[in-house]
Amino acid sequence: MSHQSVIERLSELRQKYIEQPSQNDSHFVDSPQMTKMKKKLIALEKERCYLKMAQKDCKAVDQKIADLKESFAEKHEGG
């Protein structure tokens, strides 16, 4: 994964999670907690990309991402 592809991936993630929220989470748009979760997800994806570039194991980061997505799903169902 090249440096340019990491930058492109991060740009896609920002658009997906921060700038253009999906219809499914529209009732969370103004929630500071939701914004915090999205920013954390972007940071984890960034870390994952850099680990892949360095050809290092990214299982721990993948697990953190899965846990964050599970937490989001729980909050989304409860909200």
C-alpha positions in Angstrom: 0.0 0.0 0.0 1.6 3.2 -1.1 1.6 6.6 0.7 -0.8 8.0 -2.0 -3.2 5.1 -1.5 -3.2 5.7 2.3 -4.1 9.4 1.7 -6.9 8.4 -0.7 -8.2 5.9 1.7 -8.3 8.4 4.5 -10.1 10.9 2.3 -12.7 8.3 1.5 -13.2 7.5 5.2 -13.5 11.2 6.1 -16.2 11.6 3.4 -18.0 8.4 4.5 -18.0 8.9 8.2 -17.6 12.6 8.9 -18.7 14.8 6.0 -21.5 12.7 4.5 -23.2 10.6 7.1 -25.4 7.8 5.8 -29.2 7.8 6.0 -29.0 4.9 8.5 -27.4 7.0 11.2 -29.1 10.3 10.5 -30.5 10.6 14.0 -26.9 10.5 15.3 -25.6 13.3 13.1 -25.4 15.9 15.8 -24.3 13.5 18.6 -20.9 14.3 19.9 -20.5 10.7 20.9 -21.1 9.5 17.4 -18.6 12.0 16.0 -16.1 10.8 18.5 -16.7 7.2 17.4 -16.3 8.0 13.8 -13.1 9.9 14.4 -11.7 6.9 16.4 -12.6 4.6 13.5 -10.8 6.8 11.0 -7.7 6.8 13.3 -7.8 3.1 13.6 -8.1 2.7 9.8 -5.2 5.0 9.4 -3.1 3.0 11.8 -4.1 -0.2 10.0 -3.0 1.3 6.6 0.4 2.2 8.0 0.9 -1.3 9.5 0.0 -2.8 6.1 2.5 -0.5 4.4 5.1 -1.7 6.8 4.0 -5.3 6.2 3.3 -5.8 9.9 0.6 -7.7 11.7 -2.6 -5.6 12.0 -4.8 -8.2 13.8 -4.9 -6.1 17.0 -6.1 -3.0 15.1 -8.6 -5.1 13.2 -10.0 -6.3 16.5 -10.3 -2.8 17.8 -12.1 -1.8 14.6 -14.5 -4.8 15.1 -15.1 -3.8 18.7 -15.9 -0.2 17.8 -18.3 -1.3 15.0 -20.0 -3.7 17.5 -20.3 -0.8 20.0 -21.8 1.4 17.3 -24.3 -1.3 16.4 -25.4 -1.7 20.1 -25.8 2.1 20.4 -27.6 2.3 17.1 -30.1 -0.4 18.1 -30.6 1.1 21.5 -31.0 4.7 20.1 
